C-alpha cells in the first residue's frame, strides 16, 4: 500500500513538472504567429482594418494590372454592358509580349530618357535651392518667421491651383512673363509651345512646388546639429566652407538620403504638373512614363488597357530597383536605412 501511494506521488509530481515545463516553454511550443497573435492581439485588431483597406485599394488594382499586362485587353474586348446587353470579355493571354514590345520599342525608351532627365534635374535643383534656403533660415535674422511662412506658401497651396496659376503666367499672348519681356523690348517666348522651352517650364513649376518640402526637411536637420560643433571648429580656425563641408553636410546625411529618395519617387511619378500644364506636349516632348500610361488607358482610341498596365508595372519595377540600389549604396557608406 505504501508502495502504491509512493508511486502515485511520483506520478503526480512528474505530471506537475511536465505542466510547469510546458508553461515555461520547455514542452510543446506554439508557432511564432500564434504566439504573436495571443500576445499582441489588441495591436493586430487595431492594424487589421488598415491592412484590409490597403489590400483592397492597392493590392487588388496591382494584381489586376499585372494580369492585364499579360493580355491583349483593350476597349473592344473587355467585359462591358451596352444597354441591356452584356458582352463578355474576349481578350487573350499573350504572356510577356507586351513587355517585349515596350522594351524594344522606341517610344518607351525615348519617354524613359526624358523621364530620367526630368527627375534628375528636378531633384538636383530642388535639393540645392532647399539647402541654400534652409541655411539662410537657420541663421538669426529679422522677420525670420515671415520668410519661413512665405517660402512654405507654395507647399500650402493645392498643386493644381499652382499649376493653373503658372499656366496663366506662361500664356504666350496674355501671360505676365511675356508682358514683362515685352516691356524690356524682348520678343515673346513660346513657353509651352516650343519643346525645349516647355521642358524648362515644367521643371521650373515642379521645382517651385518641391522646394518648400526640401527646405523644411533640411532645416529640421540643420537645427539638430549641435551648435557647439560649429563653435569648436571656428575656434580651430575653420572657415565657412570648411564648417559647411565637414559639419553641415555630414550632419544632414541621414535627412538628405531620405528626402532625396522620396523626392525622386514623387518626381518620377509627378502626373499633375505634366498633365495640367502641357498634357505631354507639344507633341510628345514633355510626356513622362506615368502620363503616357494614362494616355494609353484614357485618351487614345481604342483604349489600350494592356499597354497601360504594362507601362505601370515597368514603372513600379524601375522604382523598386532604384530603391534597392540606393539602399545598398547607403549601406556601403555606413548609413543605416
N, C-alpha and C positions, 0 to 999 in steps of 0.2 A: 504493500500500500504506500509506503514511504517512497519506494522507487517510482511508482506511478505519479505521485504528487510532484516529485522532483522533476520527472520528465515533462509534466505539464508546465511546470515553472520555466524550465529551459526553453520549451517551445514558445511559450508566451513572450519570454524575453527576446528570443530570436525574431518573433513577429514584430515586436515593438521596434527592434533595431532596424528591420527592413523598412518599416513605415517611416521611421525617423530618417533613414538613409534616402528614401525617395523624396521626403520633404526637403532634404538638404541638397538634392540634385545628384545623389550618388546612385539612385535607382534608374527607372525608366525616365528619360528626358523628353520633353516636348520639343518640337521643332522651333527654329528661331521666329518664324512667322506667328505661330500660336503663342509663343511667349510674348512677342511684341504686342499682339492683339489683346492678350489678357492683361498685360501691364499698362499699356498706353491706349486702352480702348477709347477713352474720352478724346484724346488727340486725334485718333483715327476718325471718330464720329464727327469732329469739327472739320477735318480736312476732306471728308468724303464728298460733301456737296460741291466743293470747288473742283475736285478731281473729276466728278461726273460732268459738270458743266464744261470744263476744259476738254474732256474727252468728246463731248457732243459737238462743241463749237470748232475745235481744232482737229481732233482725231478723225472724225468721220469725213470732213472735207479732204483731209490729207490722203486718207486711204482711197476715197473716191477719185481724187485727182490722179493718184498713181495708177489706178485701174484704167481710167480714161486715156492716160498717156500710152497705154499698151494696146489701144484700139484705134479704129479709124472713125471715131464718133464725130459727127458734125450736126448741124441744124436739121438736116434732111433725114437722118437715120436714127435719131434718138427717140425714145418713147415720148409721145405727146398726144394731146387731145385737141381735136378741131370740132367745135360744137359738141354734138353728142357722140361723135365718132372717136374711138380710142385707137391710136396707131401704135403697135408695139415696137420696141427697139429692133433695129436690123443691122446695127454696126457689128463689126467682127474684130476678133483678137488678131493683132498684127505683130505682137512681140516688141522687139526693140527697134523696129523700122523707123518710128518717129524720132527716136534719139539719134539714129544713124543719119537720117536726113538733116536734122538740126545741126549736128556737129560737123557734118561735111559740107553744109551749105554756106554760102557767103553771107546770108542775112544774119544768122545767129552770131557768127564770128565778128562781122562788122559792128553789130549792135553791142556785142560784148566789149569790143575795143573802146568804143565811146563811153560805155558804162564805167569801165575801169578808169579812163581819163577823168570823167565826171566825178567819180568817187574820190580818187586821189587828190584832185585839185580842190574839191570842196573841203575835205577833211584837213588837208595841209593848211589852207588859208584860214579855215575856221580855228584850228588849233593855234596857229601863230597869232592871230588877232586876239583870241581869247586869252592867251598867255600874256600879251602886252597889256591888255586892259586889266587883267587880274593883278598884275604887278603895279599898275598905276593906282588901282583902287585899294591896294593893300597898304599904301603909304598914307600918312596923316596929311589931309588936305581939307580946305574949307569946302563945305557943301558936299561932302563925300556921299552922304545918303541920297542926295538929289541925283548925283551922277549914276549911282547904282540903280536907282529907280528908272531913270531914262534909258539906261543900257539894257535893262531887263524887259523894257516895254515891248520890243518885237516878239519876245517869248510869250508875253501875256495875251497878245492879240491872236485870235484864231488864225491858223495858217492860211485858210482860203481867203480871208479878208486881206491879209498881207499880200498874197499873190495877185488878187484883183487890183489892189492899190498900185502895185508895181506894173501891172499890165497897163494901167492908165498912164503911169509915168513914161512907159516905153512907147506909147502911141506915136506913130511916125508923123502924123499931121497935127494932133492936138496935145501931145504929151508935153509935160513940163520940161523934161530933159532937152528935147529938141527946141523948145521955145527959148531956153537958156542959151543953147548953142547958136540959135539964130540971132539972139541979141549980141553975140560976140562975132557975128559975121561968118559963122561956120555952117556948112550945109547940114541938113537933117540927116541923122543916122538911122538906117533901117534896122532898129534894134532886134525886132522879132521876125523880120522878113529876109534877112541875109543869114546863111548857115553859120558863118563864123561869128557874127555879132550875136546871133541867137544863143550860141553856146556860152559866150561870155555873159550874156544876160541871165540865163538860168543859173549859172554858177554864182553870180552876184546875189541873186534872190535867195538861193539856198544858204549862202554864207550869212546873209542878213538874218535868216531865221535860226541858224545854228550857233552863232557867236554867243548869245546870252547863256545858253546851257553850258557851253565850254567855259565861259568866263566864270560863272558861278561855281562850277565844279573845281576849277583850278584855284579860285580864290579861297575856297574852303581848304584845299591842300596847302596853300601858302600860309594860311593862318594856323595850321597845325605844326609848322616848323618852329622850333623854339627860337626866340629872338636872341638868346644867349649865344647861339652858334654864330650869328652874324656879328655880334659884338666882339667875340673872341677872334674871329677872322679879321675884323677891321683893326683890332689891336696888333695882330700879327703882320699887318701891312698889306693885306689882300685888297686889291682894287674892286670896283663894282663888277666888272666882268668875271673876275676870279670867284667872287662870292656867288654870283649867279650860276657859274659853271659847276662849282664844287659843293654848293649848299642847296641852292634853289632847285636845280634840275634833279639831283638825286632825291631830294625831299618830295618832289612831285611825281616820282616814278610810278608809284602804286596807283595814284589817281590818274595819271596820264594814260597808263596802259588800259585802264577800264574805259575811260571816256573815248579813247581812240577806237577801241573795239566797237562800242555802242554807236558812235558816230559813223563808223564805216558801214555797219549793218543798216542803220537808218538811211544813210545817203544812197546806198546801193539800191534800196527799195523805195526811194523818195518819189512816190507816184504823184502827189498833189501838185508839186511845183512844175513838173514837166507837163502834166496833163492840162492843168488850168492855164498855164502861161503860153505854151506853144502847141499842145496836143501832139508833140513829137515832131513838129515841123520846124522850119519849112521843108517840105518833102519828108524825109526821114532823118534829118540832120541831128535832132536832139532826142531821138527815140532811144530810151534805155530798155533793158530787158523786161522790166515789170510793165511798162506801158505798152510794149509790143505784145506781151502776153494778153493784156487786156484787149488790145485791138483785135487779136485773133478771135477772142471769145464774144465780143460785143459790137464790133464795128464792121468787119468785112462780111460779105455775103457769098456763100453760106457760112455761118459762124463755125469756126473750126475748133471744137472743144478739145479734140485730141492734141492738136498742136499747142494750144494754150496751156493745157495741163503739162505737156512735155517741157515747155519753157519754164513753167512754175517749178517743176521738180528739179530741173537743172539749176535754177536759181538757188533753191534750197541746198543742193549738193555743193555748189560753189561756196556758199556762205559757211556751211559746215566744215569744208576743207580749210577755208581761211581761218576759222576759229581754232581748229585743231593745230594748224601750223603756227598760228600766232601764240597759242598756249605753249607749244613745245619750245618756241624761241624764248619765251619769257622764262620758262623753267631752266633752260640752259644758262640764262643770265642770272639765275639765282632768285627770280621772282616767284612767289607762291601765289598761284591763281587757279 
